[in-house]
């Protein structure tokens, strides 16, 4: 203990050790002591020396302190000392150091020790595990140390925490700590953690950060709260700014609605504290983040809609019209309202209906414009009002029309001040900033609105007593041309730039306005004089804008004025200015240093009034017109004629393309219908195939039955030849006569069917010839020829099937006739000796017919398969040239008719089979037996056996 008394300032004899030596001894004690109390005392001593001897403690003791964090986890007191010591070494908050160089050295020292600490990522992971300790003396120093690490080496520490399991979740638990000190420092830690890292921002948001932060803001008193509310708002800004995923999550979670109570202000707005101003300023920035113009249009529109529906926009407009609101809060509120209504028709309409609480009530737009053209108002406030007016008119043709209407003679009210009157007053006032703002505001009322550009040409201004009124366009050009009066206004460049931007916006894409501008004989000489002069650096911008204005007069000229046609203006440029000089002066606009700054974002933000020269929307117009004007000036009259011819050709081409597109749409519809028909035909074909298969089965059954009848007939003839047959013969003859009549009738029906089939074949040949003629008319369509060949092959197959079926029917009729003839001969003669020969002959014939029938079955099957292939080919052929679609449909109809005829023939065949069956039944009823092949074979075998027996007996 004597050692520590010496270290801590006790009266020890002998020379005092230096700080480095003392720290070295303490580090040795930390490393070598076996007692926890000794190590704890040594770490406490290092903590007390860490601020004064930061370099020495950080260099010698850091590794020992980290080892303490790893090994002495059970003692919270020594852990707290070690964490505090590391914090003092790494933290750069040196309040005593006022010298800038000393502060820079301290920052470098903190970055050096931070790098040393995070060389091993496990050290950061160790700190994250220490955050789970509930002990205040461990958790709070660990939070401060992590915050210091993030301040010094943010991206590296963020990467380590991101890959650490449950790392972000442990940090989010700090917000739920009941001890305010830890919770508040946890907010600072999360601020550093979420800076510039979208992945961590998303994880924090999905860890329910929005809910917790909004609850803390409400608990702390919202805008009336203290520094904790400010920290919560700063963390919310980190999570939402430039993070579309978190913005969508914030909107979908209905957190926008919870922002409305923040902006409730009372009647007495005097005496706002600095903290309340800061809090409200951050709250307005938070609203702007959700509706920023840099966000995607869909996300911005959705947030704007939510802000209107929940009443947030109405609350902001209340602040806008309230009295006693600090100037900076009023300015930021105007900017916020601007972006909430920008491009949203519903919000713009509501803003147009807002009135100021005055007597009589005035529209909020009028009150704001009064501030904009008032040179006594602060510059930032005037810029905010201009931005609000621009956002109100952005993509709002209805609002543009209302503003221009206040300038027209029929709508002017002498008893009230209108927006148009304020803009005209600012346009021609002595304040150059008012001139510029009014000119830009009026240009936005004409932006992309041809109707209002033409309407504004009707505006007439009374210049002085006794003089006739002049148009607004003429007055603008008069002010431009009267250089001596402008010089006395002090800042002639700003005024002239504003007027030139207004004129360029006004007459661009409006030939009528170009004609009005050129009708004044002084305008073109003034522009050419301005462009051709060699003026100073400040006047180059004016020269470039004059060149742009003259170029617009050429590009949008409809040649209605004989003295100022396109060709004459180009000749004037070539003679007075020179084409190359003109293009060079035109390029001065886009090369100006303030041009690129204005082109970056829509909000007009300028360090000083003198730098307020360009408008964001005007930079888009310059970018659009600079190239086309350069080409128009260099083109000759012949090239312009050629270009006009090309345009006409392109228009004709576009018309042709449109017609073809419509034709293709119609053809697609037809092809779709044909595809549906093909599917239907395929299903019908399958049904037909099933029907044919069934018919073939029935034919086979009938053949088997017929063979059985033949066998029975042979047996019955043999037995009946020995009995009395006169009466039976009489009955058989009568029945056979009836049967023959029926057979004759069947022959007549068959002849009629053959005639009908011939007519159909003739019709198919006629259609074939017509299709061939049409195919010849469409030269070069090789696919159409293939289609016709396929269809002809299909007709041939159909005809072949019909002929095969007719042949089958004819063979069956011949078979029946032969059977009847054989039966008649047998019955009439009654000669049993001739029966075997006749029956053998009949059997041979039946066998031949059976073979032919089997052959026909095989051919029918192959024809069915080929027919299915043809159907597939027909389906693929439907996507060929659209001209033959109608012909293809006709031919498909013919195929269907052929199929229908086949169905009719099959039905007739079925009827004939039925009649054959009935004839067999009648023969059986008459006692006659129709023998089958098996019976005849058995009979022949019996006869052969009998003959052999007779031969044996003779022997």
Secondary structure, DSSP 8 states (H G I E B T S, - for coil): -HHHHHHTT---SS----HHHHHHHHHHHHHH--SHHHHHHHHHHHHHHTTTTHHHHHHHHHHHHHHHHHH-TT-HHHHHHHHHHHHHHH----SS---HHHHHHHHHHHHHHHHHHTTSHHHHHHHHHHTT---HHHHHHHHHHHHHHHHHSHHHHHHHHHHSTTHHHHHHGGGG-SSHHHHHHHHHHHHHHTTT-HHHHHHHHHTTHHHHHHHHHHHTTGGG--HHHHHHHHHHHHHHTT-HHHHHHHHHTT-SGGGGGGG---S---S--HHHHHHHHHHHHHHHHHT-TTS-HHHHHHHHHHHHHTTHHHHHHHHHH-SS--HHHHHHHHHHHHHHHTT-HHHHHHHHH-EES-SS-EEHHHHHHHHHT-TTS-HHHHHHHHHHHHHHHTT-HHHHHHHHHTTSGGG--TTS--HHHHHHHHHTSS-HHHHHHHHHHHHHTTTT-HHHHHHHTT-EE--STTS--EEHHHHHHHHHH-HHHHHTTS-HHHHHHHHHHHHHHHHTT-HHHHHHHHHSHHHHHHHHHHHHS---STTHHHHHHHHHHHHHHHHT--S-SGGG-HHHHHHHIIIII-HHHHHHHHHHHHHSHHHHHHHH-SS---SSGGG----HHHHHHHHHHHHHHHHHHH--HHHHHHHHHHHHHHHHHHHHHHHHHHHHHHHHHHHHHHHHHHHHHHHHHHHHHHHHHHHHHHHHHHHHHHHHHHHHHHHHHHHHTTS--HHHHHHHHHHHHHHHHHHHHHHHHHHHHHHHHHHHHHHHHHHHHHHHHHHHHSTT-HHHHHHHHHHHHHHHHHHHHHHHHHHHHHHHHHHHHHHHHHHHHHHHH--TTTHHHHHHHHHHHHHHHHHHHHHHHHHHHHHHHHHHHHHHHHHHHTTS-GGGHHHHHHHHHHHHHHHHHHHHHHHHHHHHHHHHHHHHHHHHHTT---B-HHHHHHHHHHHHHHHHHHHHHH-
